[in-house]
Amino acid sequence: MFSCPNCGGNVKFDIPSQQLACEYCHELFDPYAFENKTSDAEEEKSFESDYEVTVFTCPQCGGEILSTDNASAGFCSFCGASTILYSRISHERRPNFIIPFQKSKDDCKQAYADMMKHAIFAPKELKDPKNIDSFRGIYMPYWAFYVTQKGPLSLRGEKKYRRGDYVYTDHYNLSGNIDSYYKGLSYDASSSFADNISEALAPYDVKGMKAFTPAYLSGFYADTADVAPSVYQTEAESTAFQQSFEQLKKVPQYAPYSIDMTGDTYTSGSLNTKTVNVDSTMFPVWFMSYRRNNRVAYATVNGQTGKVVADIPVDPKKYAFGSLLLAIPIFFLLAALVTLLPTRLLTISAVLALVTAIIYTCELSSIAKKDSFAEDRGKLYKTDPQKLNIINQKSSPKIKNTKSRKMGALQVFLWIQVILVVGVQLLGLIGATVSSMPSLLWPVLIIAMAITVGIGSSKMKSLPSGQSILGFIASGVAVVVCAAIALIHPVSDLFYYIGTIFSLIAVILSIADIIHYYNILSTRRLPQFDKQGGDDRA
């Protein structure tokens, strides 16, 4: 759609020079030199609010991307399907601003490769150079909120001190004035782009925003904006509120006091938080998808800062091999330091079976929440507006825990190993005490397992049919079998060893299912999964 004025060749945006470059004569041009100029007043007015693009709709997942190039695309960025994307011409609403790509494709591939060096259990496909080369530059639509906080403020503070056996609390009313301005708090405007990915890619430096011109899109793709700004306004004000509150605590006059976070003091009104303007923008993202059956893992790189955010599943074979390597030294260490009687060994194996079942249930809860898009406001806006309204009504600016809770594949592996090793060590040390109270211990284990199985079964109903529950059932049966052996208290140690072996087999099956469900949790349903595309061929 953009031709070189000198030779007529195709011109595309060149990241190093931040200008348009001709593929043939290599001449550089200012992107704003290609703004459409017309003498017709009606067309000029239309041009100011719209711009013309080619829309590609994937016939497999229904995902849509925009392009200003004449060339067709042979892939779908969202589901990874290798397919011809049939096109149609559309006039899209013109954004106010755009942040051009600052990181080249080579920069993107290098940043991703550096991160994958630490993902030792990732599937080999994610490290395949051919797969890495499939990164595509996409401009994602964002809403940029401008939030102000001006005027008097009133907070509640308190001081606690001990005098003798009593703890005294003095309450204070803290007053002052606030004058703050947040420019460009950004939230993605695409229902196909998961909120947790877009939030993790942040922040973008809005100082790099430029007035939008379609020329910046040349050589790249863009996603369609289909989420209203009102979806994220409360969240933007909440973010501004939290940031201001953190700064207020550092003010010398307020520092001696503990700010009371209870009651209804912390509303947007207490800091006079107000959204004064919203801009439609486009931000750069390098995007790669890895599809397996009906789920897809995304790898994304911030096209301005180079920050990498990726879904990283676990390769079960690599995990099993790594576990075996770690199990060998642990075995000899435990053999040298801990002596376990058959009764204690039975108790330990039953507790481990319960622990793996609890981890199992927690994963099922997370998957159910993720696949229902309970935390993706953009997706709920398109699929379940009523549920979104309920969430917005319950939401208000408040103090949040800013610590990240994301866990990578390596961390999952290490945590499971630590739980097993530390559990064995601790139970081995207190095993004598535990085994002396079978009348109390085993009923507690059985009740805990029954509750865990009940919760897990309810969560299982929300998952697609055909999912494995072998490890889940095995863990429950293992605890019951171990309890029966402990309560019968047979003379022969053989029964204790048989129960222990059965329980450990159940633990292995549960861990295998945990990895299976972790891979589900680290991927996501295909975007627009329920829509069968191809309607654009007509």
C-alpha positions in Angstrom: 0.0 0.0 0.0 3.0 2.3 0.3 5.2 2.7 -2.8 8.6 4.3 -3.1 8.3 7.7 -4.9 11.6 7.0 -6.7 11.3 3.5 -8.0 7.8 2.3 -7.1 9.1 -0.5 -4.8 7.5 -1.5 -1.6 8.5 0.6 1.5 8.4 -0.8 5.0 9.2 0.6 8.4 12.9 0.2 9.2 13.5 -0.2 13.0 17.2 1.0 13.2 16.5 4.2 11.3 12.9 4.7 12.5 12.0 5.6 9.0 10.4 3.9 6.0 12.9 2.1 3.8 12.5 1.0 0.2 13.3 -2.6 -0.3 14.8 -2.0 -3.8 16.6 1.4 -3.8 17.1 1.5 0.0 16.0 5.2 0.1 14.7 6.4 3.5 11.5 8.4 4.0 9.8 10.2 6.8 6.6 8.1 7.8 4.5 11.2 7.9 5.4 12.0 4.2 3.0 9.2 3.3 -0.1 10.7 4.9 -3.0 10.6 2.5 -3.6 14.1 0.9 -6.8 14.9 -0.9 -8.6 18.0 -1.9 -12.0 16.5 -1.3 -13.5 17.8 2.0 -15.6 14.7 2.6 -12.8 12.3 2.0 -10.4 14.4 4.1 -12.9 14.2 7.1 -13.1 10.4 6.6 -9.3 10.1 6.5 -9.0 11.9 9.8 -11.0 9.3 11.7 -10.3 6.1 9.7 -7.5 4.3 7.9 -7.7 1.5 5.3 -6.2 -1.9 6.0 -6.4 -5.5 4.8 -8.1 -7.7 7.4 -6.9 -11.4 7.7 -9.3 -13.8 9.4 -8.0 -17.2 10.4 -10.5 -19.9 9.2 -9.4 -22.2 12.1 -9.6 -19.9 15.2 -11.3 -16.8 13.9 -8.5 -14.5 15.0 -8.2 -11.3 13.1 -5.1 -9.2 12.3 -4.7 -6.1 10.2 -2.0 -5.3 7.6 -1.1 -2.4 5.4 0.9 -4.6 3.1 -0.2 -6.0 -0.2 1.3 -9.4 0.6 -0.9 -12.2 2.0 0.1 -14.0 5.2 0.8 -17.8 5.5 0.3 -18.1 9.3 -2.0 -17.2 12.1 -0.3 -15.3 14.9 -2.9 -16.3 17.5 -3.3 -20.1 17.0 -0.1 -20.9 15.1 -2.0 -22.6 12.3 -0.2 -22.9 8.9 -3.0 -21.7 6.6 -3.8 -19.2 3.9 -5.5 -16.2 5.5 -8.1 -14.8 3.1 -8.4 -11.1 3.2 -10.9 -8.3 3.0 -10.5 -4.5 2.9 -11.8 -2.6 6.0 -11.7 0.9 7.3 -10.6 0.8 11.0 -10.9 3.6 13.5 -7.7 5.6 13.5 -5.8 5.5 16.9 -4.5 8.7 18.4 -0.9 7.5 19.0 1.5 4.7 18.3 4.8 3.6 19.8 7.0 2.4 16.8 9.0 -0.8 17.1 12.4 -0.1 18.8 13.6 -3.7 19.0 14.4 -5.6 15.8 13.5 -9.2 15.2 17.1 -10.2 15.9 16.9 -8.4 19.2 13.7 -10.2 19.9 15.1 -13.7 19.1 18.2 -13.1 21.2 16.1 -12.0 24.2 13.9 -15.0 23.9 16.9 -17.4 23.4 18.5 -16.0 26.6 15.4 -16.7 28.6 15.0 -20.2 27.2 18.5 -21.1 28.4 17.1 -21.3 31.9 14.0 -23.2 30.9 15.6 -26.6 31.1 12.4 -28.6 31.0 10.7 -26.7 28.2 9.7 -28.8 25.1 12.4 -28.8 22.4 10.0 -27.2 19.9 10.1 -23.9 21.9 13.9 -23.9 21.4 13.9 -24.9 17.7 15.5 -22.1 15.6 12.8 -22.6 13.0 10.1 -22.0 15.6 11.9 -19.0 17.0 12.2 -17.5 13.5 8.4 -17.4 13.3 8.2 -14.3 15.6 6.1 -11.7 13.9 5.8 -8.0 14.7 2.2 -7.1 15.7 0.9 -3.7 16.9 -1.6 -4.4 19.7 -4.3 -1.9 20.5 -4.2 -0.3 23.9 -6.2 2.3 25.9 -4.0 4.9 27.5 -5.6 6.5 30.6 -4.7 9.9 32.0 -5.5 10.1 35.7 -5.3 13.0 38.1 -5.4 13.4 41.8 -5.8 17.0 43.0 -7.1 18.5 46.2 -7.2 17.9 49.9 -6.9 14.4 51.3 -7.8 12.9 54.7 -6.2 9.6 55.9 -6.3 7.7 59.1 -3.1 6.9 60.9 -2.1 5.1 64.1 0.8 4.5 66.4 1.1 1.4 68.6 3.3 1.1 71.6 3.6 -1.3 74.6 3.5 -0.2 78.2 3.8 -3.1 80.6 1.4 -5.9 79.7 -0.7 -3.6 77.5 -0.5 -2.5 73.8 -1.8 1.0 73.2 -3.0 2.3 69.9 -3.2 6.1 69.2 -5.3 7.1 66.3 -4.7 10.2 64.2 -6.4 12.1 61.4 -3.8 12.9 58.7 -4.5 15.7 56.3 -2.8 17.3 53.4 -3.0 18.2 49.7 -2.2 16.0 46.7 -1.4 17.0 43.2 -0.4 14.0 41.0 -0.8 13.2 37.3 -0.5 9.7 35.7 0.1 9.8 32.0 -0.7 6.8 29.8 -1.7 4.0 32.2 -2.2 1.4 29.5 -4.5 -1.6 29.1 -4.9 -3.7 26.0 -8.0 -3.1 23.9 -8.1 -6.6 22.3 -10.2 -9.4 23.6 -7.9 -11.9 21.9 -4.8 -10.6 23.8 -4.9 -12.1 27.3 -4.8 -9.5 30.0 -2.1 -11.4 32.1 0.3 -11.3 29.1 -0.3 -7.6 28.3 0.1 -6.6 32.0 3.3 -8.7 32.3 4.7 -7.0 29.1 4.2 -3.6 30.7 5.4 -1.0 31.2 5.7 0.8 27.9 7.4 4.2 28.0 4.6 6.5 26.8 7.1 9.3 26.2 7.9 7.3 23.1 4.4 7.7 21.7 4.1 9.5 18.3 1.1 10.7 16.4 -0.4 7.8 14.5 0.1 7.4 10.8 -0.6 4.1 8.9 2.9 4.2 7.5 4.3 2.9 10.8 2.3 -0.3 10.2 4.1 -1.1 7.0 5.9 -4.4 7.3 4.0 -5.4 10.5 0.6 -6.6 11.5 -1.9 -5.2 13.9 -4.7 -6.6 16.0 -8.2 -5.1 16.1 -9.5 -3.0 19.0 -12.7 -4.5 20.2 -12.8 -3.7 24.0 -14.3 -0.5 25.3 -12.2 1.8 27.5 -14.8 1.7 30.3 -13.8 -2.0 31.0 -10.4 -0.9 32.4 -11.2 2.6 33.8 -11.7 1.4 37.4 -8.5 -0.7 37.2 -6.5 2.4 35.9 -7.8 4.5 38.8 -7.0 1.7 41.2 -3.5 1.6 39.9 -3.1 5.3 40.3 -4.5 5.1 43.8 -2.1 2.4 44.9 1.0 4.2 43.4 0.1 7.4 45.1 -0.6 5.7 48.4 2.9 4.0 48.3 4.4 7.5 47.7 2.4 9.0 50.5 3.8 6.5 53.0 7.3 7.8 52.2 6.4 11.5 53.0 8.4 12.4 56.1 5.3 13.8 57.9 3.4 10.5 57.4 6.3 8.1 57.8 5.9 7.7 61.6 2.3 6.5 61.3 0.9 3.2 60.2 -1.9 4.0 57.7 -5.1 2.3 58.6 -6.3 0.2 55.6 -9.6 -0.9 57.1 -13.1 0.4 56.5 -14.2 2.5 53.6 -11.5 5.1 53.8 -9.6 3.9 50.7 -11.9 4.7 47.9 -11.1 6.8 44.8 -12.7 9.8 46.5 -10.2 9.9 49.4 -7.4 10.8 47.0 -9.7 12.6 44.5 -8.8 10.1 41.8 -10.3 10.9 38.4 -9.8 9.9 34.8 -9.5 13.1 32.7 -8.8 11.6 29.2 -8.4 8.3 27.3 -6.4 7.9 24.2 -6.5 4.9 21.7 -3.0 3.7 21.0 -1.0 0.9 19.4 2.0 -0.6 21.1 4.6 -3.0 19.5 4.8 -6.7 20.4 6.9 -9.5 18.9 4.6 -12.5 18.9 5.1 -16.3 18.5 2.6 -19.1 19.1 3.2 -22.8 19.8 0.1 -24.9 19.2 -0.6 -28.3 20.6 -4.0 -29.9 20.0 -6.6 -27.3 21.0 -4.4 -25.2 23.2 -1.7 -22.7 22.4 1.3 -21.3 24.2 2.4 -17.7 23.5 5.8 -16.1 23.6 5.8 -12.3 23.5 8.5 -9.7 23.5 7.9 -6.0 24.2 8.8 -4.3 21.0 10.0 -1.2 22.8 11.9 -2.5 25.8 12.7 -6.1 24.9 11.0 -7.6 27.9 10.1 -11.3 27.4 6.9 -12.9 28.6 6.3 -16.5 27.6 4.1 -19.5 28.4 6.5 -22.4 29.1 5.1 -25.9 29.3 7.1 -28.8 30.8 8.4 -31.7 28.8 7.4 -34.8 30.9 10.4 -36.8 29.6 12.9 -34.1 30.6 11.2 -33.7 33.9 11.4 -37.5 34.6 15.0 -37.6 33.7 15.8 -34.6 35.9 13.9 -36.1 38.8 15.9 -39.3 38.4 19.2 -37.5 38.5 18.2 -35.6 41.6 16.7 -38.7 43.3 19.9 -40.7 43.3 21.9 -38.4 45.6 18.8 -37.8 47.7 18.4 -41.5 48.2 22.0 -42.0 49.4 21.7 -38.9 51.6 18.5 -40.1 53.3 20.0 -43.6 53.6 22.9 -42.2 55.5 21.1 -39.8 57.8 17.6 -41.2 58.4 16.5 -44.6 59.7 12.8 -45.2 59.0 10.8 -48.0 60.5 8.1 -49.6 58.4 5.3 -47.9 60.3 6.9 -44.5 59.9 7.6 -45.2 56.2 3.9 -46.0 55.7 2.9 -42.7 57.4 5.3 -40.6 55.3 4.1 -42.1 52.1 0.5 -41.5 53.0 1.2 -37.8 53.8 3.1 -37.4 50.5 0.0 -38.8 48.7 -2.2 -36.2 50.4 0.3 -33.4 49.6 0.3 -34.3 45.9 -3.5 -34.5 45.9 -3.7 -31.0 47.4 -1.3 -29.6 44.7 -3.4 -31.4 42.1 -6.6 -29.7 43.4 -5.0 -26.3 43.5 -4.0 -26.7 39.8 -7.5 -27.7 38.9 -8.9 -24.5 40.6 -6.4 -22.4 38.7 -7.2 -24.0 35.4 -11.0 -23.6 35.9 -10.4 -19.9 36.7 -8.2 -19.4 33.7 -10.4 -21.2 31.1 -13.5 -19.3 32.3 -11.6 -16.0 31.7 -12.5 -15.0 35.3 -9.5 -12.6 35.4 -9.5 -11.4 31.8 -11.7 -8.4 31.6 -11.2 -8.0 27.9 -12.4 -11.5 27.1 -15.4 -11.2 29.5 -16.4 -8.0 27.7 -16.9 -10.1 24.5 -18.2 -13.3 26.0 -19.9 -12.6 29.4 -20.7 -8.9 29.9 -23.0 -9.7 32.9 -20.1 -11.4 34.8 -17.9 -8.4 33.9 -20.4 -6.0 35.4 -20.4 -8.0 38.6 -16.6 -7.9 38.8 -16.6 -4.1 38.1 -19.2 -3.5 40.8 -17.1 -5.3 43.4 -13.9 -3.6 42.3 -12.8 -0.3 43.7 -9.4 1.4 44.1 -7.6 -0.4 46.9 -4.3 -1.5 48.2 -3.0 -4.5 46.4 -0.2 -7.0 46.9 2.3 -6.1 44.2 4.5 -9.2 44.6 4.5 -11.4 41.5 3.0 -14.9 41.9 4.0 -16.3 38.6 5.9 -19.6 38.6 8.0 -21.0 35.8 8.6 -24.6 34.9 11.9 -24.8 36.8 10.4 -23.3 39.9 7.5 -25.8 39.8 10.1 -28.6 39.5 12.1 -27.3 42.4 9.1 -26.7 44.7 7.8 -30.2 44.2 11.3 -31.7 44.9 11.7 -29.5 48.0 8.3 -30.4 49.3 9.1 -34.1 48.9 12.6 -34.0 50.4 11.9 -31.6 53.3 8.7 -33.6 54.0 10.6 -36.9 54.2 13.3 -35.3 56.4 10.8 -33.7 58.9 8.5 -36.7 59.0 11.5 -38.9 59.6 12.5 -36.8 62.6 9.1 -36.8 64.1 8.0 -40.2 62.9 8.1 -41.8 66.3 5.7 -39.3 67.7 3.4 -39.5 64.7 3.3 -43.3 64.6 2.4 -43.4 68.3 -0.9 -41.6 67.6 -2.6 -43.7 64.9 -6.0 -43.1 66.4 -5.7 -39.4 65.7 -3.5 -39.2 62.6 -5.2 -41.6 60.2 -8.8 -40.2 60.6 -7.3 -36.7 60.0 -5.6 -37.9 56.9 -8.7 -39.7 55.6 -10.9 -36.6 56.3 -8.4 -34.3 54.6 -8.2 -36.5 51.6 -12.0 -36.8 51.3 -12.3 -33.0 51.4 -9.5 -32.7 48.8 -11.1 -35.2 46.5 -14.5 -33.5 46.9 -13.1 -30.1 45.9 -11.1 -31.6 43.1 -14.0 -33.5 41.7 -16.2 -30.3 41.6 -13.4 -28.5 39.8 -12.9 -31.4 37.4 -16.5 -30.9 36.1 -15.5 -27.5 34.7 -12.7 -28.9 32.6 -13.1 -30.5 29.1 -14.1 -34.2 29.2 -11.5 -36.9 28.8 -9.0 -35.4 31.2 -7.0 -37.9 33.3 -8.0 -38.5 36.9 -6.0 -41.7 37.5 -3.4 -39.9 39.8 -6.2 -38.2 41.7 -8.0 -41.5 42.4 -4.8 -43.3 43.2 -3.8 -40.8 45.9 -7.2 -41.1 47.6 -7.1 -44.9 47.5 -3.5 -44.9 48.7 -4.3 -43.0 51.9 -7.2 -45.3 52.6 -5.1 -48.4 52.1 -2.3 -47.1 54.2 -4.8 -46.2 57.0 -6.3 -49.7 56.9 -2.8 -51.3 57.2 -1.9 -49.0 60.1 -5.1 -49.6 62.0 -5.1 -53.4 61.4 -1.4 -53.3 62.5 -0.3 -56.7 60.9 2.7 -58.4 62.4 4.6 -58.9 59.2 6.5 -55.8 57.8 5.7 -57.0 54.3 2.2 -55.4 54.5 3.7 -52.1 55.4 6.2 -52.2 52.5 3.4 -53.2 50.1 1.3 -50.2 51.3 4.3 -47.9 51.0 5.1 -49.0 47.5 1.4 -48.6 46.5 1.3 -45.1 48.0 4.5 -44.1 46.2 3.2 -45.3 42.9 0.1 -43.2 43.5 2.4 -40.2 44.2 4.2 -40.8 40.9 0.9 -41.0 39.0 -0.3 -37.8 40.7 2.9 -36.0 39.8 2.5 -37.1 36.2 -1.0 -35.7 36.2 0.2 -32.5 38.0 2.7 -32.0 35.1 -0.1 -32.7 32.6 -2.4 -30.1 34.2 0.5 -27.7 34.6 0.9 -27.8 30.9 -2.7 -27.0 30.5 -2.3 -24.1 33.0 0.7 -22.8 31.1 -1.2 -22.7 27.8 -4.5 -21.3 26.9 -7.6 -22.0 24.8 -7.4 -20.8 21.3 -8.6 -17.2 20.9 -12.1 -16.8 19.7 -12.3 -20.6 20.2 -16.0 -20.9 19.6 -16.0 -18.9 16.4 -15.4 -20.8 13.2 -13.9 -18.3 10.8 -13.8 -18.2 7.0 -16.8 -16.0 6.6 -14.6 -13.3 5.0 -14.2 -15.3 1.8 -17.5 -14.2 0.4 
